[in-house]
Structure formats: structure tokens, C-alpha cells
């Protein structure tokens, strides 16, 4: 699955594995993924959890 682009995945199980706990989104199509390798133009997602400060 390494390097497989989220926007090209047909299998729901594979898609779930690639998108679980997403850390990046694609600047081109908006797809979200865990690894920057799995989107065409990765953009880091803003962390939504509070840091506890």
C-alpha cells in the first residue's frame, strides 16, 4: 500500500487503511491520508487536539 494514492483506491478496506488517523490532505482533490506518500500534493492537517497548555 506504500505510495498508493487515495484518489485511485477502489477497495474500501485499503482506503480505510490509508485514511485512518489522517495527517495530510491533498491540495489538489482534498483527499485525506495518514501518509504524504498517499496523496498527490500533501498539505499537513492542522492538529485538532488541544495540547493541554
MODELLER restraints for C-alpha pairs under 7 A, 6 or more apart:
rsr = mdl.restraints
at = mdl.atoms
rsr.add(forms.Gaussian(group=physical.xy_distance, feature=features.Distance(at['CA:3:A'], at['CA:37:A']), mean=4.94, stdev=0.5))
rsr.add(forms.Gaussian(group=physical.xy_distance, feature=features.Distance(at['CA:3:A'], at['CA:38:A']), mean=5.27, stdev=0.5))
rsr.add(forms.Gaussian(group=physical.xy_distance, feature=features.Distance(at['CA:4:A'], at['CA:38:A']), mean=5.35, stdev=0.5))
rsr.add(forms.Gaussian(group=physical.xy_distance, feature=features.Distance(at['CA:5:A'], at['CA:38:A']), mean=4.33, stdev=0.5))
rsr.add(forms.Gaussian(group=physical.xy_distance, feature=features.Distance(at['CA:5:A'], at['CA:39:A']), mean=5.13, stdev=0.5))
rsr.add(forms.Gaussian(group=physical.xy_distance, feature=features.Distance(at['CA:5:A'], at['CA:40:A']), mean=6.91, stdev=0.5))
rsr.add(forms.Gaussian(group=physical.xy_distance, feature=features.Distance(at['CA:6:A'], at['CA:15:A']), mean=6.53, stdev=0.5))
rsr.add(forms.Gaussian(group=physical.xy_distance, feature=features.Distance(at['CA:6:A'], at['CA:18:A']), mean=6.93, stdev=0.5))
rsr.add(forms.Gaussian(group=physical.xy_distance, feature=features.Distance(at['CA:6:A'], at['CA:31:A']), mean=6.64, stdev=0.5))
rsr.add(forms.Gaussian(group=physical.xy_distance, feature=features.Distance(at['CA:6:A'], at['CA:33:A']), mean=6.99, stdev=0.5))
rsr.add(forms.Gaussian(group=physical.xy_distance, feature=features.Distance(at['CA:6:A'], at['CA:38:A']), mean=5.70, stdev=0.5))
rsr.add(forms.Gaussian(group=physical.xy_distance, feature=features.Distance(at['CA:6:A'], at['CA:39:A']), mean=6.01, stdev=0.5))
rsr.add(forms.Gaussian(group=physical.xy_distance, feature=features.Distance(at['CA:7:A'], at['CA:31:A']), mean=6.61, stdev=0.5))
rsr.add(forms.Gaussian(group=physical.xy_distance, feature=features.Distance(at['CA:9:A'], at['CA:15:A']), mean=6.13, stdev=0.5))
rsr.add(forms.Gaussian(group=physical.xy_distance, feature=features.Distance(at['CA:18:A'], at['CA:33:A']), mean=5.61, stdev=0.5))
rsr.add(forms.Gaussian(group=physical.xy_distance, feature=features.Distance(at['CA:18:A'], at['CA:34:A']), mean=5.96, stdev=0.5))
rsr.add(forms.Gaussian(group=physical.xy_distance, feature=features.Distance(at['CA:19:A'], at['CA:32:A']), mean=6.06, stdev=0.5))
rsr.add(forms.Gaussian(group=physical.xy_distance, feature=features.Distance(at['CA:19:A'], at['CA:33:A']), mean=4.16, stdev=0.5))
rsr.add(forms.Gaussian(group=physical.xy_distance, feature=features.Distance(at['CA:19:A'], at['CA:34:A']), mean=5.40, stdev=0.5))
rsr.add(forms.Gaussian(group=physical.xy_distance, feature=features.Distance(at['CA:20:A'], at['CA:34:A']), mean=6.24, stdev=0.5))
rsr.add(forms.Gaussian(group=physical.xy_distance, feature=features.Distance(at['CA:21:A'], at['CA:34:A']), mean=5.80, stdev=0.5))
rsr.add(forms.Gaussian(group=physical.xy_distance, feature=features.Distance(at['CA:22:A'], at['CA:32:A']), mean=5.80, stdev=0.5))
rsr.add(forms.Gaussian(group=physical.xy_distance, feature=features.Distance(at['CA:22:A'], at['CA:33:A']), mean=4.51, stdev=0.5))
rsr.add(forms.Gaussian(group=physical.xy_distance, feature=features.Distance(at['CA:22:A'], at['CA:34:A']), mean=4.00, stdev=0.5))
rsr.add(forms.Gaussian(group=physical.xy_distance, feature=features.Distance(at['CA:23:A'], at['CA:33:A']), mean=6.24, stdev=0.5))
rsr.add(forms.Gaussian(group=physical.xy_distance, feature=features.Distance(at['CA:23:A'], at['CA:34:A']), mean=4.97, stdev=0.5))
rsr.add(forms.Gaussian(group=physical.xy_distance, feature=features.Distance(at['CA:23:A'], at['CA:35:A']), mean=6.80, stdev=0.5))
rsr.add(forms.Gaussian(group=physical.xy_distance, feature=features.Distance(at['CA:23:A'], at['CA:44:A']), mean=6.16, stdev=0.5))
rsr.add(forms.Gaussian(group=physical.xy_distance, feature=features.Distance(at['CA:23:A'], at['CA:45:A']), mean=5.46, stdev=0.5))
rsr.add(forms.Gaussian(group=physical.xy_distance, feature=features.Distance(at['CA:24:A'], at['CA:32:A']), mean=5.74, stdev=0.5))
rsr.add(forms.Gaussian(group=physical.xy_distance, feature=features.Distance(at['CA:24:A'], at['CA:33:A']), mean=5.57, stdev=0.5))
rsr.add(forms.Gaussian(group=physical.xy_distance, feature=features.Distance(at['CA:24:A'], at['CA:34:A']), mean=6.29, stdev=0.5))
rsr.add(forms.Gaussian(group=physical.xy_distance, feature=features.Distance(at['CA:24:A'], at['CA:35:A']), mean=6.73, stdev=0.5))
rsr.add(forms.Gaussian(group=physical.xy_distance, feature=features.Distance(at['CA:24:A'], at['CA:36:A']), mean=6.10, stdev=0.5))
rsr.add(forms.Gaussian(group=physical.xy_distance, feature=features.Distance(at['CA:24:A'], at['CA:42:A']), mean=5.81, stdev=0.5))
rsr.add(forms.Gaussian(group=physical.xy_distance, feature=features.Distance(at['CA:24:A'], at['CA:43:A']), mean=5.33, stdev=0.5))
rsr.add(forms.Gaussian(group=physical.xy_distance, feature=features.Distance(at['CA:24:A'], at['CA:44:A']), mean=4.48, stdev=0.5))
rsr.add(forms.Gaussian(group=physical.xy_distance, feature=features.Distance(at['CA:24:A'], at['CA:45:A']), mean=4.99, stdev=0.5))
rsr.add(forms.Gaussian(group=physical.xy_distance, feature=features.Distance(at['CA:25:A'], at['CA:31:A']), mean=5.42, stdev=0.5))
rsr.add(forms.Gaussian(group=physical.xy_distance, feature=features.Distance(at['CA:25:A'], at['CA:32:A']), mean=4.19, stdev=0.5))
rsr.add(forms.Gaussian(group=physical.xy_distance, feature=features.Distance(at['CA:25:A'], at['CA:33:A']), mean=6.22, stdev=0.5))
rsr.add(forms.Gaussian(group=physical.xy_distance, feature=features.Distance(at['CA:25:A'], at['CA:42:A']), mean=5.58, stdev=0.5))
rsr.add(forms.Gaussian(group=physical.xy_distance, feature=features.Distance(at['CA:25:A'], at['CA:43:A']), mean=5.31, stdev=0.5))
rsr.add(forms.Gaussian(group=physical.xy_distance, feature=features.Distance(at['CA:25:A'], at['CA:44:A']), mean=6.55, stdev=0.5))
rsr.add(forms.Gaussian(group=physical.xy_distance, feature=features.Distance(at['CA:25:A'], at['CA:45:A']), mean=6.43, stdev=0.5))
rsr.add(forms.Gaussian(group=physical.xy_distance, feature=features.Distance(at['CA:26:A'], at['CA:32:A']), mean=6.41, stdev=0.5))
rsr.add(forms.Gaussian(group=physical.xy_distance, feature=features.Distance(at['CA:26:A'], at['CA:39:A']), mean=5.43, stdev=0.5))
rsr.add(forms.Gaussian(group=physical.xy_distance, feature=features.Distance(at['CA:26:A'], at['CA:40:A']), mean=6.06, stdev=0.5))
rsr.add(forms.Gaussian(group=physical.xy_distance, feature=features.Distance(at['CA:26:A'], at['CA:41:A']), mean=4.93, stdev=0.5))
rsr.add(forms.Gaussian(group=physical.xy_distance, feature=features.Distance(at['CA:26:A'], at['CA:42:A']), mean=4.83, stdev=0.5))
rsr.add(forms.Gaussian(group=physical.xy_distance, feature=features.Distance(at['CA:26:A'], at['CA:43:A']), mean=6.07, stdev=0.5))
rsr.add(forms.Gaussian(group=physical.xy_distance, feature=features.Distance(at['CA:27:A'], at['CA:41:A']), mean=5.29, stdev=0.5))
rsr.add(forms.Gaussian(group=physical.xy_distance, feature=features.Distance(at['CA:27:A'], at['CA:42:A']), mean=6.26, stdev=0.5))
rsr.add(forms.Gaussian(group=physical.xy_distance, feature=features.Distance(at['CA:27:A'], at['CA:43:A']), mean=6.18, stdev=0.5))
rsr.add(forms.Gaussian(group=physical.xy_distance, feature=features.Distance(at['CA:28:A'], at['CA:41:A']), mean=6.21, stdev=0.5))
rsr.add(forms.Gaussian(group=physical.xy_distance, feature=features.Distance(at['CA:31:A'], at['CA:39:A']), mean=6.99, stdev=0.5))
rsr.add(forms.Gaussian(group=physical.xy_distance, feature=features.Distance(at['CA:33:A'], at['CA:39:A']), mean=6.87, stdev=0.5))
rsr.add(forms.Gaussian(group=physical.xy_distance, feature=features.Distance(at['CA:36:A'], at['CA:42:A']), mean=5.30, stdev=0.5))
